[in-house]
Every structure is written in structure tokens, then in C-alpha cells.
Amino acid sequence: MVFRIISVVAYLVLAPILGCLLAGLDRKLSAKMQRRVGPPILQPYYDVRKLFEKEKQSPTRFQDFYIIAYLVFLIGAGAIFFAGGDLLLVIFTETIGSAFLIIAAYSSNSPYAEVGAERELLQMMAYEPMMLLTAVGFYMFHGSFTVHDLISPDRMAFLPMIGLFLGFLYILTIKFRKSPFDLSMSHHAHQELVRGITTEFVGRTMGWIEISHWYENVFILGFIFLFFTNGSVAGCVIGALVCIAAYFLEVLIDNCFARMKWQFAFKSAWIAAIVLGMVNIFILQLMF
Amino acid sequence: MAYVTKSPWVVHYDGSSCNGCDIEVLACLTPMYDVERFGIINTGNPKHADVFLVTGSVNEQNKDVVKQIYDQMPEPKVVVAVGICACSGGVFRDCYNILGGVDTVIPVDCYVPGCAARPEAIIDGVVKGLGVLEAKRAAMLENPPAKAEVAEEAIGEPAEAAEEIEEGGNS
């Protein structure tokens, strides 16, 4: 119990720091890939501090409420994950959080934010089946949905679940809002739809969204980590290394592809979920 | 030091420029000059922007657009007029539809003359603007802007102005 509390507190404190550094490294790495110098590693931190310095401005007074709900549910989802709670509950809590972001965008009545919100919904529809299949796969392999049981099993889930891993890697691009699937909003500057789903979020509201992304990115990488833990130190080290490698891969993909249409994002994510995910689940069914 | 000077996000609007200055503004983003190393991002959204870069003189058709983009930007904000047309109207000054420089419509904090303004000069102008931005931030802390006014400003019609930006940027 004490360990769980420590773990949650560590998540609440360290996740934004880690997420901020990851975002900073992302921008630095992207700049290097484009042969630029790039901003300092702490640039995302400066950006958020700046956003909190800006004037308050909001098209409706409900918008900020929805954004705070988004932040709270995302932090909650991560907290359940790091407390060793139920993996399904983590996914559902995160889905509710994402829904609040979409409602916030709709509440502004701005056409750009609305198109962004619609695309965000499509993205959710694209990645959600794969997220659930991953949880189902973990259950079939380890016989439990709780992260507490998944974190210290006796065997590594990676090889028997390699199809689910690859499928999860595919939707990771959507979750991290990387090109070619940065339909609703992109972390890059110049783009269509003005600024997509975040068009109407000004100043500190935008700052809260950035902080939510930091929290979200960290516990999404936690999913990757679960594929590699086997109760030993070596498993943890491999898991951490693969998390870093996966993040690097996403940055590389981000810099290599132009944005695709939503039809492609939707179809390909479902094909990945069916081909890689479902086939893997059938194999797990035969094996165990 | 205020954090606003460490991450100035820029919104760029082409008034009635010949596109010479616009090319130079975009040149600032290339690996050669790479303004992102100062945290500068060229955003398409006035609501996220701190620095308003205007190229070209203001005419009868786009004066409302320039005003609206300016109004949509949250405080603290600065306006940088890039190129001689944006400063004073340049060679187009006497045209029947030209009002003159950007300062005929909105307050300008920093003038970058040149035809076209060089990327070095533009970066220099933005950095000068950052000083103003910091001063405005300090002034804002002392007497914050009135709330009612802000809410009214925010209602406006974001779509139209934003559309204009896209068109202006691509022309």
C-alpha cells in the first residue's frame, strides 16, 4: 500500500518534469534532423510559463472548466496506472478525459476548433480498438487486468504479444499527435485549420493542455514498458530502453511523413488493430 | 526576466506586400537563420501569438482584418512592422486605396525598414520588440486589463480573420 502511494506521488511530481524534458528533446531532435540548431531543451517549460503569463481570454466561461476536467481525468488515468490499478479503468478514464477536450473545443463555437474536435473524435475512434485489444492481450497472457500483476510477472510478454506491440506502436503515432496522424492539432507551428482543436484556447488554458500532454505521454509510454517487464532488473532496463527507442521512432516518423487524410488514419489504424491485434489474440488463445 | 521573452510566438500577416518581405520572414525559419533557437514559433493563430509581424502597407480592404488580428491577440503583445511599406507605405504611399503604414491602423512598437527587409534585420526587430514585450508585461502586472472588455473582444468572429491570414499568407 505504501509503495503504491509513493508510486502515485512520484508520478504526480515527476511525470510533468519527464514529459516536459521529452517534449524538449523532441523539438531539439526534430531540429537536428532538419539540420537546425533548435530551441533549448527547456523550451516547452518556457512556453508553458509564458502561457500562464498571458492575459485571460475565453470565448465561453465553460471552456476552462472542461479543460481542467481534461487535465484531472488524464492525471487520474495516470495515477490509476501507477497505483497498479485496473488497465481497463486506465483506458476508460483517459477516454473520458479526451472527451472533455473535444467538448471544450466544441463549446467555443469556432469553426476551426470544431473541425479540429471532429478530427480528434475520428482519431479516438482510430486508436481506441487497439488500446482495448492491448489490455485484452495482457489479460490473456498474464490472467489479470491489474497493472500491479502485470508489472512483476514471471515471464516477458513481448514475444508472445509482438503483434499487439507493433499495433500499439502504430497507434502511438496518433496518441503522440505526430505526423502523418496529427490531424486535429500538431505541435509544429505552421499548419492548416489555424491551430485545429486548440485554436480557441488562449494563455493559461493552452498551458493546462500542454501540461496534460506531458502527463499523458508519460503513462502512454508506461504501456510500452508493460510489454517488457518480467520482474527482474534486466526486464525494467529493457523496458525503459524500448520506451526511449519508441519515442525516438515517433520523432523520426514525425519528420519523415506529411500529414495523411483522416480516412487513411482511420482505415490503417483499424487494419493494424485487426491484422496485428486480433491475430495475436487468436494465437494467445491457442497458446494458453 | 519574463518568460514571454523566451518564447515569443509570431503571427505573420501580409498587408499589401509584394511578397518580398514575406519571403524574408519565412527565410528566418529556415535552417540558415533558425529563429526557433530563440523559442520563436511562426503560429497561424493570433490567439496564441505574442508578436504580430505585418509586411506591406495597409489598404482599405484589409484594415479591419489587421485590427481584428490585433484585437484577438492576448496581452502582452507587440507589433513589428517589417519592410518600408509596413513602416510608411513605401512606394505605394500615394496609391488611392493605401492608408499608409501599419501605424495608421494599430499601434506599432518596432519598425524594420528595408526593401526587402533582410532576415537579420527582421530578427533584430523582433528581439527589439521583446524588450517592449517585457515592459508591457511589467505594466500589465501593475494594472491588469479590465475583464469585461476582454470578454467582449474575445467573442468577435475568429473565423473570418483567420481565413484572411491563410489567404494573405499564400498569396
Interface residues (C-beta under 8 A of the other chain):
Chain A: R27 A31 Q34 R35 R36 V37 G38 P39 P40 Q43 Y46 D47 R49 K50 E53 K54 E55 K56 Q57 S58 P59 S110 P111 Y112 A189 H190 Q191 E192 V194 R195 T198 T199 E200 F201 V202 G203 M206
Chain B: A2 Y3 V4 K6 S7 W9 P31 D34 E36 R37 F38 G39 I41 N42 T43 G44 N45 K47 H48 D50 P74 E75 P76 R137 M140 P144 P145 K147 V150 A151 E153 A154 I155 P158 A159 A162 I165 E166
